[in-house]
Amino acid sequence: MDSFNSRLVNAVNDKKSHLCIGLDVNPEGINNHNATIEDLKLYTQKIITATQDLAVAFKPNLGFYERWGSEGFKWLEETMDSFEEDVLVIGDAKRGDIGNTATQYAKSLFEHFGFDAVTLSPYMGFDSIRPFISDPTKGIFVLCRTSNPSASDFQNIHTDSNNTLFETVAR
């Protein structure tokens, strides 16, 4: 099987697109505070159906599924089963923990759920990333600079080399 990077480049070229669809579906986001998990499943499927021919990747955010407990995990599994073969799926998990725990997260995200790639937080060091990079067919996206309002609290701190922390992480 090709590396994740090769598959990503091929998907971009084949679809002539860089579109990645975030799946952050929740009752508040669809302006229906009474929405059930069944409503959210239907809404998610509508998004996937409407964009699957355009999207290179989909990025389910695990927090929006985990919120619902075991039913949310079932929803995530159903969502994973609904993607076409040629679409890449990125688990927006932002995981970052010590080596042994990171190994369990990697097994869960790659082996159980079947994600092609995941998002990771690198701030616990390289051993928090190592379990995710052992298989070249899987990809990772390492958080360097985020868009939340308080991101600059830490990410813009200057290091000894006079770079910001996020620039150092990117290197």
N, C-alpha and C positions, 0 to 999 in steps of 0.2 A: 504494500500500500504506500502511496505517496506521502510525503511529509505534510503536516498541516499547512506550512507556509506555501508549498507548491499547490495544494488544493485551494487555498485562499486566492492566490494569484490567478489560477485557472478559472475560478468562479467569477472573479472580477472581470476577467477578459471575456468569458463566455456570456455573461449577462450584461456586459458593458455598464456596470453599475458598481457603486461602493456602498450601497444601501444596507444598513443593519437595522432591523426592527427590534426595538426594546419592548419586551412584554412585561410591563409593570401594571397589570390590570388589578384594580381594586374598586370597591363601591364608590369611594369618594372621587376617584378619577373619572368615573363615567357618570358622575352627577346622579347617582342612585344609591343613596345611603341605606336603602332597604334591599339592595341586590343580594341575592343568595349566591352561593358558590356555583350553582347551576347556571345562573345568569352570567357569571364571570367566565365560565367555561365556554358558553355560547359566544360571548363577546370576543374572547381570545380566538376562537375558531374563525370568526368573521374577519378579524385582523389578518390571520394567517392566510385565509383563502383570498382575500383582497390584494395581498402583497407578495405572495409566494413566487410569482413569475418575475418580480422586480428585485426581490431581496437576495443578496449574496449570503446573508446570515440573519438569524434571529437570536435574540439575547434575552431569554427569560430571567428575570430577577428573582432569585430564590426567596427573598424576604416576602414577596407578595404571595407566594405559594405556602411557605412555612407558617405564615400567619394563621392558616386554617388547619394546622396540625396534620393528622393522618389523612384527612380528606384533601388537604392541599398537596400532600405528596402524591396521592392518587391522581389529582388534577395535573400535576407536573408530569407524571408518567404518561398520562393520556395525551398531553400536549406534545411530549417527545415523540410519541407514536404517530402524530399527525403530520410531521414534516416530510416533504419529498426527499428522496435519496440524495439529490445533488445540493441540498441546502446545508450550510454549516450552522451549527447550533452552539452558541457560547453561553455557558452557565455563568450568569452574573452573580457570583457568590461572594466575591471579595474576601476569600478565605486567606488566613495568614496565622499560623499557629506553629508550635514547636514540631520538630521532625516526626515523631511518632503519631501525633494527632494529624499533622498534615498528610501523612501517608494514608490515614483512614479517610480523610476528606477526598484525596485523589482517587482512591478506590471507589468511593461513593459516587463522585461526580463523573468519572470516566467509565468505570465498569458497570455500576448499577444503572445510572441514569443515561449514560451513553453520550455525554456532551463531547463535542469535537475540540472545545477549548474552554477555558475558565478565566475569570478575572481573579487576581490575587493581590493582597496587600503585603508589601515586602518588609514592613517595619519590624518584624521579629528576626530578620536576617535571612541569609541564603538557605539555611536548613529548612526554613518554612516554605521554600519554593522548590527545592531539590526533588521531592517526590512527584511533582507535577511535570518535570521535564525529562523523565526517563524514557518516555515513548515519543519518538519524533512524529508519529502520526497525530499526536495531540498537541494543542497549542495553548499558550498562556498569554494573557494581557496583564502586565504588571502596572498597578496604579502608581503614577508618578505625581501627577497634578490633577486634582479633582475640582469640580465646579461649585461645590457647596460654599455657602457664604463664609464659613469659618475655616476653610481650607488653608488660608494663609497663616493661621495660628502656628502651624508646624511646617507646612510645606514650603513656605517662603523664608524660613530661617536660613541665614547664611552660614556656610560651613567654613572650615579653616582654609579651604582653597578659594574662598570668596565666591563660591557658587551657592545657589539656593539648594536646600535639601532635595527638592524635587528634581533639579538638574543633576545632582549627584546620583540620585536613584536611577534616573534615565540613562546615565552613562553606565 
